[in-house]
Amino acid sequence: MDHTSFTEICLHQLKMSGVRNGERLIVLTQGNDRLDYADAFMAAGQRLGAQMYHMRLPAPLPSAEWSVGVTGLAAMPEAVEALKACDMLIDCIFLLFSPEQFAIQAAGTRILTAVEPPELLARMLPYPELREKVTIAADLLDRAKVMRITSPHGTDVTYKLNTYETVAEYACTDTPGRWDHWPSGFVFTGGDDDGVDGQIVVAPGDILLPQNLMVREPITYTIEKGWITDIRGGLEAQIVKEYMAAFNDKRGFGMSHVGWGMNPNAKWHNFVPGTFEGGMGMEPRSFYGNVMFSTGPNNELGGPNDTACHLDIPMRGCSLFLDDEAVVIDGDVVVKDIQMSRN
């Protein structure tokens, strides 16, 4: 995407995020990655009268392995203080689950993560209806005490919802201390630490993230009191088991967040090998009517589990109930107040 076009979509994003004249914005990059993102956001912010800064961290050492929640900011407390002093941080390195992100948010800085390919950012721009409907859905989820998920493939699992807050992702960040991810469009919460029980069957066509794999053979998870006690299936089940075992951390078998997708501009079929545009899988996380469960850390919700072993698994064709009231049936949102126009 050329600089002018990229700047225009960043301008739309900053307007949706409520950027005003005189606000201080910092774009955070690392090494040589996403410098074009910084250039586009800087140009867009200047058009709105914002004070724009670019903080560029050194590239990680060649021997360093990327891990969820581990960032170069950990050794740079002065940089963290500078980010805490700005109004909005545009995160182009992926700070999610890190102590540094939590500290920056706690200071009132709003954060937008933007690491997906520009073409995907353009196709999944935030818009007012998405923000409105996702917010309504979050209120609905926040009031619920029990979530049940079923599927024709054998999923039947119950989450007790009495502990953790609900998070609404609508692809822009417009209130102090709020984090969001562009693109997105879904809601989620976490079950009680000992309150998830049942069976989840990940079916053919469902997606494993961060492996970026479409499942070909069913994977059956058995969950007891919030912990995975068994994983059975074919090749993909073996991949999941060996991935989790590599962390040597039993906390990776804890159940993390759970929710459903609401973005009609996100397409499941765009993840098919050969068409996937790259990035971290925000499109399959967001597609309309998917039910996604996650394993591993729940510190994003304020929980005690900060393991680096994390999987997100968006599933098709599921039904989701809140306090016995249907929200998603066979992969379609059925609550009128949160239904979205399909494009």
N, C-alpha and C positions, 0 to 999 in steps of 0.2 A: 504494500500500500504506500502511495506517495505521501510525502510530509503534509501537504495541504489537506488531503482527505483524512489522514490520521488526526490532524489537529482539529478538524471539524467534529469528529466523533468524540474526541476528548473534551471539546467545548460543550457538547451536549451533556456529557457525563458530569462535568463540573457544575453546569446549571442545575441538573437534577440533584446534585449533592449540595445545593444551596450556597455555592461559593459567592462571596460578596466582595465588593471593593474594599481593599485594605486588609483582607484576611491574609495570614501567612501560611503558605503551602510549601511543603518539602516533598520532592520526588526522590525516592530512595532506590538506588541501583547498586550493582556489584560488578566489579571488573568491567568487561566489555559487553555485558549482557544488557539488552533492552535500552541502550542509549537513545535509540529512536523514540522510545516511549517517553523518556525524559524530555527530549526536544519538543515533542508534540504537546505534552502536558504543560510545559513551560510557556509555549506560545499561546495555548488556549487560556491559561490562567492570567497571563498578562492582558489579554483582551477583556477580561472581566475586572481588571484593576487590582488583582491579587498581587501580593508580594511573593514572588516565586524564587525558590532555592532548589538546587540539585545537590544532594549528598550522595557521593559515589564511594562505596566501600572497596577496599582492595579485593581482588579476586581470591577465592580460597586456594590454599596450597594444592598442588596436584594430587597429593596423597590423601587429602581430606575427603571423607565420605559424607554425602548429604544425609541428614537425618531430620525427621519431623521435630520441630521445636528447638532446633539448634541453629543459631545464627551468628554471623560475624560481629553483631552488636554486643554479644556477651562480654567481649574484652574491651569494649569502648563505652564506658559509662558516660563520658562527656558527650558522645554522640546521642546517647539515649536521652540525656537531659535536653539537648537541643530539639529533639523530636517531641519531647513532652511540652515544649514551649510553643509549638506551632499550633495552628487551628486545624489543619488537615494534613495527614501523611498519605502520600500515594506510594504504596508498597509494591515495588517491582522486583522484589527478591523472595518473597513468601516468608513472612514472619509468623504465620499461624502456629498456635500452641506454644510459642516461646514466652518465657518470663518477660522479655523485653517488650513484646506486644502488649501484654497485660498491664505492665507499668505505664506504657504510653497512653493506653486507653483510660486508665485510672486517673491520669492527669487531665482528662477532658478532651484530648486530641481525638478527632474522628479519623478512621483509617479506611482506606480503600485499597484492596489488593487487586492488582492488574498484571497478570502474567500470561494470560491466554493469547493466542495469535491475533494480530490486528483484525484479520478478516472475520474471526469469530466475535470479537468485541463489537464490530460494526453490525453483524447480523443479529446480535442479542443486546441491543441498546436498552437501557432501562427506560421505562415510560410510566406515566402516572397510574394507569389502571393496574399494572403489575404491582406497584408499591401498595396501592389501596387493597387489592384482593389478598396479597400475601399478609398484610397487616391484619386483616379480618381473620384470616386462617390462623395466624399466630394467637390471636385472642381466643379463638375456639379451642385450640390445642392447650393453651395455658390454663383453661378452666377444667380440663378433663382430668379424671383420676385414674382411668384405665384405658389403655390402647390394646386392641386385639388385631392381629394381622393373619389373614388366611389366604390360601391360593389353591387352585385346582391341582397343583403339583404336590400338595401335602403340607404346606406351611400352616401352622397353627400355633401362634406364640402370643403371650400376653405380657405387656409391660405395665407395671404399676408406676403411676406418675405423681409422686408426692414430694419430690425432692428438688428437682432441677428446673431452671427457668426455660422458657421457650425462646428460640432465636428465629427471627425472620430475616431471610436474605432476599432482597429485591434489587440488588446490583447497584445501589448507590448509598452514600452515607451522609445523612443530613441532620444529625443531632449529635451533640457533644459526647465523646466517648464511644460512639457507635463504630463497629467494624462491619464491613460488607465486602463482597467479592464480585467483581465484574468479569464475566457474566454470571448470573445465578437466577434464582426464582424458586425458592422452596422454603419450607418451615421444618424445624426439628426441635426435639428436646431429648432428654435422657431418662431412661427408666431408673427406678430406685436401685441402689447398689446391689441389693439382694432380691430385686423384684421383677426379674425377667425370667420366664419359664416357658418351655415348649419346644417346638421344632420349627426350623426354617429350612425350606428346600429352595436353593438357588437353582433356577431352571435354565435350560438352553436359551441363549439370547440375553440373559442377564449379564451384568458387567462387573468385573473385578477391577477395583482401583486400589493401589497405584499400578497394578500389573498391566492395565490397559488390555485386558483379555475379555473376549466374549465367551461365556461358558458354553461348552458343547455337550457335556454330560452333567447330570444333576449333582449338586453338592448338598448333603444333608447335615445340618448343624443341630446338635442337641444342646439345649441351654437349661441349666438348673441354677436357680437363685442368683441370676446375673452373670453366670460364668459358662463358657463353652466347655462341655465335658466330652464331646465327641464330634469328629468331622469325618464323614464318609463320602465316597464317590470315586470318580475315575481320575484322569490326569489332572484336571484343574483342582480337584480336592488335594491331590498330592502337592501341587504347586503351593496352594495356600498353607498347608501344614508345614512344608519345609521353609517357606517364607517366615511364618510365625516362629518356628523353632530356632531360626537363625538369630533372633534377638536374645535368646536365652533369658527371657523375662516372662514369667507366668502371668504377669498383669496384662500381657497382650491378649489373653483369652477372656478378658472382661468385655461386657457389652457396653458399647458407647452410644452415640446418638442415633435417633430414629425419626423419620418424618416422611413427607411426600413432596413431589415436584409439582410446580404450578406454572411453568413458563411454556406457553404454546409455541414460542419461536425456537425452542430447543427440540431437536429431532433425534430420536433414538437411532434411526438408520444412518445418521451422519457419523456414527462411531464405527461403522462397518470397515474392516481393514481395506485400505486403499482410498477411503474417503475421509478418514479421521485427519483433521487439520493440525493435530498436535496439542500441546498444552497439558494441563493437569486434570482434564476430564470434567470440566464444569458443565459442559452440555449434557452428558448422560446423567449427571446428578440432578439436573433441572427439568428434564423433559416431563411434560404434562401427565400427571397420573401415576408416575413411578412411585414406588415405595422403597425407600432406601434405609437399610440398617448398617451400622458401623460397629467395628470392634476396636478395643484398645483404649486410648486416652479419653477421659471425660473432663479434663481440667479446663477445657474451653467453656464448659458449663459451670465451672466452680467446683468440680469434683476432685477427689484425691489422686486419680490415676493419671500419671503423666508419662506413661510408657511411650517409646518411639514406635512401637509396633501398631500400625493403624491400617485398617482396610475400610473402604466405603464400597457398598454393594447395592446399586440401584437395580430394582427388579420390576418386571412388567407383569401385567395381568393379575395383580394382587387386589385384595379387598382390605380396607382399613376401617376400623370402628373405634369411636371414642365414646366411652360409657354406653356401649351397645348401640349407638347411633351411627349409621353408615356415613362415611366421608368419601371414601374411594370404593368403587365396586368394579371389579374386573379391569382395573387400570384406568377407570374414568372417574373424575371428580363429580360427585352427585349432589353436593350441598349448593343450593342455588346462589347463595350470597358470595361464594368464592369461585364459582365457575368462570372460566375465562373464554373469550372469543378465540376460536382456533383459526390461525392464519393458513 
